[in-house]
């Protein structure tokens, strides 16, 4: 099957100036996001071969991987009624962000110009395309300018670059002394340019002038195309021509890709339409992490942002650990083809001793990346993450063929991991293996092991045993069976600090532990590896504002002496660890502490770069740091993972023809649905409804399937302290295209709705936290935390109760369905324990 670009003929060189793009309809997207232009806000349009990295005001950098073609691209407009050119940034009014094409609208009293930006999904289309839709009653001129660069992505570099205007073809030609790296930027509508010496790039931007005939513009788009590559110049000319001549086909191909992604992966219907929409954008984002480098192959990059005067476009190169965390979400979404490709991509660059690469520059084929530079293998966690990701993919898909293909690489990864365990406690060591949770700062000083690396490794161990037994690898299975109990005991015992009631961050090289409270135990908890009672204690501390702010989780407690709200690893809020914290709270049946964390990432979808998620935020204010990568994929995946694996409780086990469904919907949701869950070759839809009564409640779950038979193990979401519980049936056998229903009923019990925090950019953290809810005698103890001198409403479901505070930290008023809480004090955070007793009939 030929791609859209491959079906197009190569225009002859003389035809480039005669190319045209008749207008075609640009359809609205069902998930389109629209808003006023915000100066300084990131706006990216990315495809597997190229990236437009810009701002909502229309400026951009132009990338055709692995080359930065230029920066400072911008438009200006001239009309007869105005003496001076009008900067595009001054009249950029609105943005329309769609998966297939993004539009910046420039509005002025004399004209309107819509700038449609396309980064084709077709990997045969190597470049970018801008289509200008001009509405002007009078002739005008559009001036497009950019600074030519033509250099490899960090840390690669070229010399001898130059640029010149080719008037016959109406393009700028960028090249270098050997003429093996070439790029063109141009428009068949352009008539002239500002000339500069051809033997050097210089400081001034290159500009091309595009006269606009209003009558012609009503019938045609004005195209501006960017093409590049380490290929002969004539090949780049041909690529440029195909972008323009195939504009409509490339748009429709990219729209078809977006429609397919939205239709063929998991979707949800919840009482919050913005959550449903955020999930749809997360699916698109996770597809967009795929980059096809002409030298290295197709793999996942970590994130996108502007490089400025340098060559680092955010984290727009291949990252192993980030990608593996994203696969946990993609497995649940059903994006298996991409996951399989990525697992094989990382195996391709595995070191001879078995270690999996942490990162690969897109310029790696042109420099001595793997031997001279220190970054390729300097993380220890990437290898067990890859191993665990192979396991999770296999559980979701049941893909034995890929498992067998990757098993030799898996055996090498296993051998490397064993070489990094030298003290007999079963845990990989940072001192031998490399970095884990932190890269910079005092938290990592004198560290021998950290609990994040330990958790990922123990999870990988358990997957290793299952896969080795399945494949009949008796030696490896025996090793895993011997090591796994020791490693799990170390994780649960050596890291536990009974005096402070939480797990330590790390074990020190000189003995002892680093007892700082961090978010990192949540990783092991998310994988279900911690003993329940100790996990509950640690997660209760993590649930407080010291770690879990209104907008997500700090890596390090605000009460630590090392805490710095602006320091990369020691105080900032990261969506990716926020997701682990949320997932962990759900894993240990604490939904009221997990929901607001996931919900914060939902809100980020709309508050900053539209449809995207930033890398990290200030620890003091709901505001990204200046150095934040604005389009970071492991931030996006941590909306998906706690939503599908936590709120809906989906855990597939395709090799055994089973899945687990353990939903924990917010208590104030009457129901929700999830469509397109996959386990092996079977697709599952689930509808959940719940009804509360004064004496108990009922939960109904309808499951529909299409495909081979599968067993569903159902875990009902009973309120705390419920009695007389019935679940009929507890397990479902779905055969072929059928449906089944589970009905769970109970008497009594109490549930608390998670706090809803309406985030406002720039705010401080002041919201309510639910720390714990436990049955106590004939009633319940509810532990909450909030800001001193603030009032909060706590919504309760189930048994009608009366509330009283256990001490003077709060005053309480009971109302039907909720309680009002006023916290004492003048400043800081206050924790209060509320005693809830059944109300007399």
N, C-alpha and C positions, 0 to 999 in steps of 0.2 A: 504494500500500500504506500503510495507516494504522499508526502506531506503537502500542505497547501503551497509552500514556497517551492517545492520541487516540481510542482505541476506547471509553474510559470516559466515561459521562455526567457532567456537572457536577452535584454535589449542590447542593440549594438551601441557602441560608444557615441555615435552621432545622434542617437535617439534620446539620450538622457535629458537634453534640454527641451525635448518636445513631449515629455511625459505629462500626463494629466490624471487627476483623480475626480471623476464625476461624483457629485454628492450622492450619498446614500444615507438611509435612516440609521441613526444611532439610538437604539432602543433603551428605555429605562431598564435598570436592573431591579429584580425583586428585593435585593438587599442594598440598594444604592444609599449612600450616606451623603448628605448635602449640608453645607454650612457656609457662613460668611468667611471670607479670607481672614486669616490671623497671621500677621507678620511674624516671621521667625518660626512658624510651625512647619514641621517636616511634612513633605508630600513625596512619596516614592511610587514609582511604577516599575515593576520588576518582572523579568521573564527569565527563562533558563539560560539565555545567551547574552542578555543586555539589561542595563538598569538605568533608569532616569531617577536620579537622587536629588531632590530639590526641596523647595519651599512652596507654601500655598500661594505666595505672591508671584510664582511663575519662574523664578530662577532655578537653575539645575546644573548638576554635573552629568556628564555623558559617559557611560561605561559600556564597552563591548568586551566581555571577559576574554582574557585577563587584562585588558588595556583600559586605562583612563584616557578617553579621547580628548576631553576638554572639560573646562569648568566655567562658571559664570555665564552660562547661557541665559539670555533674557531677551525680551521683546520691547520695542518702543514703537510709537505710532506718530505719524505726521499727517496733518490735514491742512487744507488751504486756509481754513479759518483760524488756525493757531500757529503762531510764529515759531515756537520752540517745540521740539519733539516731546511727546508725552510718554513718560516712563511706564512700562507695563505694571511695575510694582505699585504705582500710585493709583491705578484704576482697576486692579484685580479685585473683583467683588465677591465672587462665590466659587466654591469648588464642589464638584460632583464626583465622588469616589465610587467607582464600580470595579468589580474584579477584572473585567476585560479591558476597560479604558477609563481613564480619569480625565476630567475636563476642568480647566480653569477659565472662568468667564471674565473678560475685561469689558467694563461698561463705561462709556463716556457719552457726553451730550451729542457728539458727532458720529459715534460708531459703537458697534458691539462686536467683539471678537471672542469666539469660543475656541480655546486651544485644547484639542483632543490629543491625548498622549497614549501611545500604544507600544507595549513591549511584547512582541508576539510570543505565544506559547510554542509555536512551531520551532523546533530546534534547528531547522534548516534556514530559518530567517535570522540572520546574524546582524542585528542592529535594532535601531529605534525609529519610530515614525511619529511625527507630529502632523496633525491635520488641522489647519486653521479654517474655521467657519466664520466668514466675514459678512457683516451686515452694515453697509455704509451707503447712504444716498449719493455721496460724492466720491470721486477718486481720492485715494489716500496712499500712503506708503507705510509699509511695515519694515522696521529695521531689526534684524536678528543679529545678535552678537554673542561671541563666546571667546574664551581664552584657550587656544590650542595647547594640549599637553602631550599626548601620545607617549604614555609611559606605563610600565607594568605596575600592577598592584604591589603594595608593600610586601616584602622588602626588595623586590626586583627593581631594576633601573636600566634606562637606556641613555645614550648620548647621541648628539648630532641630529636632533630633531629639527625639522623645518616645516613650514606651511606656505602654500601659495594658492592663489585664486586661478582656477581653470575656467576661463570665460566661455569656452565652447561648451563645456559640460555644465557650467553654472554650479560649480562645487568648489569648496576648499579641499585641497589635497594635503594631507598630513603624512609625513614619512620621515625616514632617518637615513643615515649615510649608506647603509647596505640595501635600502629599499625593500627589506623583507617584512617590515611592519608598516602597514599602510592603513589610512583611514580617510574617509570623505564625509563632509558635512555640507549639505547644499539643498537647493530648491530649484526646480525648473522654472519657477516664476521669477527668480532673482535676476536682476539685470546688471548689477555692478557691485563692487565691493571697495572697501578701503584697503589699499595695497600696503604691504610691508616688505622689508627685505626677505627674500626667499631662503637665505642661508641661515636664518636664525628665527626663533620664535618671538623674541622680544617681549616687552611688558604690555603693550597695548592689545586690546581685544581685536579679533577679526570681526568685521561686520559685513553683512550683505543686505542690500536694499531690495525690497519686494514691492513693486508698484501694483496697486490693486485696482483693477477695472471692475466697478460694481456689478455690471451686467454679467461678466464672466464669473465673478465670485458667487453670484446667486446660483450658478449651475455647477460649480466645482469647489472642492476643498483646495486650499493652498498647502501642498505637502512640504515638509522639511524632514529630510531623512539623514540618518547617521549609520554608517557601516564601517567595519574595521576588521582586521585580522592579521595574523602572521602568515600572510598569503600574498601572491603577486598582486600588483595594483589593479590589473584588469579584472581580477576576481572580485576585488572590493567594489569596483565600478559596477560589476554585474549584480552583486548583492544589493547595492544601493538602488539600482534600477528595479530589481524585483520587489523591494520594499514598497516602492511607489506604485509600480504597475499592478501589484497584487494587494493594494491597500484594503479593498473591500473584502477580499477573500481572507486575508490575514485577520481582519477584525472579526469576521464571522467565525473563523476557526477558533479564535481566542474566546469569543462569546460561547461557542459550543463547548469548549473546555470548562468554562465557568459553570454553565448549566449542568454539565455532566457531574462535576464535583458536588454541586449542591444537591443533585437528585440521587446520587448513588452512594452517599455516605450518611451517617447517622444524623438525624434531626430530632429536635424536641419541641413539644408544645407544652408550655407551662403558664401559670397565671401572670408571668412577667414577660411580655413580648420582647423586651429589650434583651433579656437573657437568651431567648430563642435566636434573636438576630445576632447577638455576639458570638454564639456558637457557629452560625453560618459563616461569619467572617473569620473565625478561627480556622475553619476547614480550608478556606482560601489561603490564609496565611501559611498554613503548614504545607500546602502544595507549593507555595512560592519560595520555600527555602531550597528547593531543588535548583541547582545551577549545573549546566553542562559546559565544562571547560574543554576547549578543543585539544588540550594536551593531556589532561588528567582524567577526564571522564565525568560522569554525572554523580553528584553527591549533594549533601545538605550543608549550606552555609549557616552561620549562627545568627546574623542579623545585618541590617542595612542602616547606614547613616551617611552624612556628608563627610568627605575627607578633607575639605578645605584646601589648603595649599599643599597637603601631603598626599599620600597614596594609600591611606587606610580608610576605606568606606564603611565605617562602623566596624562590624565583624563579618564582612562580606567574603570570607573564605571558609574553607571546610573545617568543621569542629566535630570531633568524635563524641565527646561526652555530652555536649548540648544536644546533638542529634539523637543520641540514645534516649535521653529523657523525653524527647519529643515523640519517639516511637511508642512510648507507653500510651500516649493520647491517640496516636494514629492507629494503633492496633484496635483500640476501642471504637474508633470512627470507621474502620474498614478500609483505610488507605494502605492496603497491604502491598500493592505492587511497588509503591515508593519505598516502603520499609524494607522489602526484600532487596531492592536495588542498593539501598544505603548500607545494609549489613554486608553485602558483597563488596561494595566500594571500600569500606574500611578494612575488610579482610585483604583486599588487594595491596594495601599499603602497610600491612602488618610487618613489624620488624622481625628480623630473622629469629630472635629469641622468643617471639610470640607476643610482644607488647603491641597493643593497638594504639594507633596514632591519636594524639590529642588535637592537633590542628595542622592543616596544610595550606600554605599560601597558594593563591591562584597563580602565582608566578613561579611555583616550585619547579616546573620543568625547565626554567631558564636560570636557575641559581642552584647552589649546592644546599638545598633546603634541609635534607634529612641528615646530613652529616656535619655541616658547618654551623647551622643555626641551632639554638638550644630548645626550640619550642615544640618540635614534632612529637616528642615522646615524654615530655616532662611532667605529665600528670599520671598518677597511679590509678585513679578512679575510672579512667576511660576503659581499661581492659575488662574489669568486672561488669561495668555498665554494658559493654558490648555483649558479654556473655549472658547477662540477665535479659538483655533486649532480644537476643536470639531465642531465649526460652519463652518470653512473653509473646513474641511473634508466632512461635510454634503453638503455644496454647490457644491463640486466637484463630490461627489459620489451619492448623494441622498439616502444614506443608512439610512433609517428610523429605521431599526431593531437595529443597533448599537446605534442610538440616543436614542431610548427608553430604551435600556439596560443601557446606561450611565446616563440617566436622574436623577435617585436618587442621584448619585454622583454629578451631575451638580447642583442639588438643594442644596446640602450641600456646594459645592464650592461657590455658590451664597450667602448663609447665612454667610459664613466666610467673603466674601468680604464686605458685608454690615456691619459686626462687625468691620471692619478696616476703616470705614468711620464715623468719629465722629464729624466733624465740620459743616456738612450740605451743603458742596459745591459739593457733588456728587462724589468726588475723593478719592480713597484709599490713605491712608497715610503711609509713610515709618515709621513714629514714632510709629505706631500701628502694621502695617503689617510686617515690616522687610525691608530687603535690596531691592534695585531696580537697578538703573543704575551702581552704583559704590560700590565697596566693601572696598577699601582702599583709603587714601589720603584726602587732604584738601577740595576737591570739595564737599565731602559729609558732611562736618561739619554743625551742627545745622539745618539739613535738615528736613523739615516736609513732603514735597512731592517732587518728581522729575517728569519731563515732560515725561520721558520714561514710568514710571509706569502709569502715568495719561493716556498716549496714548493707552497703551495696555488695560487698564481698560475700556476706552470709546469704543474702538473697541469691546471688549467683551460684553459691554452693548447692543450695537446695534444688535449683533448676538443673544443675549439672548432674546430680544424682538421677533425676527423672529422665533426662535425655539420654544419658549413658546407658541406663537400663533398657530404654526403648530401642536403642541402636545395637544392643548386645556388646557394648564396650565394657567388659567385665572389670578390667584393670582400673579404668578411670572411675567406674561406679564404686569399686571397693575403696579407692582413695577418698572419694567424696563422702562415702558413708562413714569413713573413719574420722575425717577432719570436721565434718559439719557439726556434730554434737559439741566438740571442743570449742569451735568458733562461736557457736550460739551461746554457750555458757559464758565465754569471755565477754561477749557483747552484753549479756544480761547481768553479769556479776561484777566484772572488773570495772565497768563504767558506772555502776550504780553507786550513788553517794547518799546513804541513808540519813546523814546528818542534815542535808539540805533538801532531800526529797526529790531529787531529779538526777538524770544521767549526766555524767561529766562530758565535756567536749572532747577531751583527749587523754591519752596516757603519755606521760613524759619520758624522754629518753633516759633521764637520770633516776627514774622511779617516781611514783606518785601520779597524781592526775591534775589536769587543768579543769577546775571545777566550775568554770564560767557556765552560766545558763545561756544556752544558744538555741537557735532553731534546729540545729543539725540532728538531734535525736529523732526529730520528726521524720527523717528519711527512713530510718530503721522501723519506726512505727508505721509509716505508710505501707511498708512491705509486710506488716503484721509480725514482726520478729521479736517484739519486746513482751516480757511477761506482763499479764494484764494489769495487776495491781500497781506495779511500778510505772507502767506506761500511763495509767490514769493519773498518777501523781505528777509525772513530768508534763503531760499534756495540759493539766490544769494550770500549771505555772506558765506554759507557753501561751495559753489562752488569754492571759492578762495583757494589759497594754505594754508591759515591759518588753514583750516580744511581739505581740499581735496588735499593731496599731490599727487605726481606722482603715488605712489603705493597704495593709499587708504586713508581712512579717519582717522584723529586723533580723539580721543574722546573729546579732549579739544583744543581750539584754541591755536596756537603757540604764539598769542599775549597776552595770559593770564599770570598774575603774577604767577599762579600756574603751568604753563606748564613745564614739564620735559620730554624730548624725550625718556627717558628710564623708566619712571614711569608707572606702570601697567595700572592705570586708568586715568592718567593725561598727556598724551602726546604721547604714543605709537600709532601705526597704527594697527587697527584690521580689518581683512577682514569681520567679521560679521557686524560691524557697517558700513563698506564700502558698503555692500550690501543694508542696509537700506537707506543710503544716495543716492545710485544709484536709487533704487526703488522709493524713494520720488521724485527725479528729474523727472523721467518718469511719475509719477502719476500726476504731475502738468505741463506736456507737455513741459519739458525742456530737451530734449534728448541729446543735445550737452553738457550738464553739467553732465549727468548721465553715458554716455557710457564709458568714460575712466576709471571710477571707477570699473565697471564690468570687463572691459578689463584688468585691473591690476590683478584681481583674475584669469582671464584666463592665464595670463603669469606666475603666481605663480605655475600653474600646472606643468610647465616644468622647472622652474628655480631652484627649491630646491628639496625636496624629490619627485621623479618622480611620477606624477599622484595624488599627495596629496597637501594639503594646510595647511600652518602653522597658529598657533593661533594668533600671534601678531608679529609686526615688529618695529624696531627702528623708532622713529619720525624724526631722522636726516638722516638716510641712508636706502637704500633698502637692508635691512639685518635683518634676524630674530634675536630676542634676544636670549641669551644663554639659558634662561629658557623656550623658546617657545616650546609648544607641537607641534611637526611637522606634526601630522596627526589629524587635528581638524575638526570635522564634520560640525559645524555651520559656519566655514570658507568656506567649500565646498558648502553648500547650498546657500550661497550668491553670487555664480556665477549663479546658476539656477534661483533663484527668479527674479532678475531684468531682466534676459534674456527672460524668458517666460512670466512673468507678465508685464514687462516694454517694452523691444524691440518689442516683438510680441503682447503685450497687451491682454493676454488671461485671462478672468475671467469667470469661469463656474458658473452656477446657476441651478444645476440639479433639485432641488425640483420644480422649475417653468418651466423646460424644455427649458432653455435658456442658452446662453453664450454671452459674450461681446468680440469683437475682435477689438482692437484699436492699431494697429501696429504703431511704431515710428522707422522705420529703419533709420540707419545713412544716411545722404543725399547723400553720395558717394557710397551707395550700389544700384545697378540696380535692385536687387531683392533678395529674400530669401524664403526658404520653411521650414515648420515645419510639422513633421509627428507624428501621434499618440496622438494628444490631445484628452482628454476624458472628457465628461460631462455625468454623469450617465452611461447608457449602450451604449452611442453613441460615436464612435471614429471619429475624424475629422482631415483631412489633409488640409493644407493651402499653396497655392503658391501665392507669392506677387511679382509683377513686377512694375517698375516705369520708366517713361520716361520724361526727362526734355526737354523743348524747349525754344527758345528765348522769347516766349510770354506766356508760362505757363507750363502745364504738365499734366500727366495722371498717375493714379495708377489703376492697375487691380489686383483683388484678386479673385482667384478661390478656392472654398471651396468644398471638397468632404467629404461625411459622410457615415458611415456604422452603422446601428442600428436604434433605434426608432426615430421618428421625433424630431427635435430640432430647435428652432429659434435662429438665430445669429444676434445680434445687431452690426452693423459695424460702427466704428468711423474712418473716413478717416484722413490721416496725411497730412493736408494742410500746405503749407509753410506760413510763417508769411506775412500778408498783401495781401494774395491772394484774388481775386474777381471772380465773376461769377462762383462760385463753384457749381458743380452738382454731386450728388451721386445717382446712379441708380443700384439696389434699395438700400434703406438705411437699410433694414432688410431682412434677408433671412429665408425662411422656407425650411429646409432640411427634406425630407421625405425618410425614408428607405435608400437604397444604391444609393445615388444620388449625384449630384453636382450642383453648382450654381456659378454665377459670379457677382461681383460688379465692376463697373467702376466709378471712381471718376475723374473729370477733373476740371481744374481751369485756370485762367488767372493771370499773374503777380505773385507776391509773391517772397519770398527769403528764402532760407534755408542755414544753415551753417553746414559743416561737423564737427563732434566732433574731437578734437585733437587726434592724434595717437602718443603714447609715447612708444618708444622701450626701455623697462626697462633693465638696466644692473646692476647685483648684486653689491652692494656697492655704487651706485650712490647717489648723492643728488637730491633733488627735484628742477627741473628747467624748467619744461614743460609749455606749453601754457594752459590757461584755457579760456573757453568761459563762461562768467559770465551772459550775457543777450543778447537777440536779440528782439527788439520791433519795431513795425511800428511807424513811426513818420512823420506826414504830408504826403508828397508824397514819402518819403524814409524810411530809417531804421536807428536805432542806435544800434551799435554792441559794447558791452562792453567786453573787453578782459583783461587778466592779464598774465604777464610773468615776467621773470627775467631781471633786468636792463642790458642794453648793449647786449642783445640777439636779434637775428633775428628769425622771425617766418613766416610761410606761413599759411594763412587762406583760406580754400577752400569754395567757395560759389556756390550755384546752384539756377537757376531760372532767374530772371530778371538780365540782365547785368548791372553792377553798376560801378560808380566811387567812390573812397573812399578818405576821408580826415580826419585827426585827429582833434578833437575838441580843443586840447591844445598841449603844447610842450612835452607831455609825450611820443609821438611816431611820427615817420615819416612813411609815407605810400606810397607804389607804387602799382598801379593797373595793373593787368595782366589778360588775358582771363581766367575766371574761378577761379581766386584766387587773393588775395592781399598779398603783402609782408609788414611786419610790423617790424620796428626797434625801440626797446624801448630805451628811454633815461636813464640817470643815470649811476652810477658806481657799485652799489650793492643793494641787496634787491629786493623786488617784486614791480612791477609798474603796475598800472591799467590805461588803456587808453580807451577812448570812441571814436569810429570811426563813422563818418557820411557817410552813403551810399546813393547815389542818383542814380536814373535810368539814364543810359547812353543814350545820344541822339542817335537816330537811325542813 
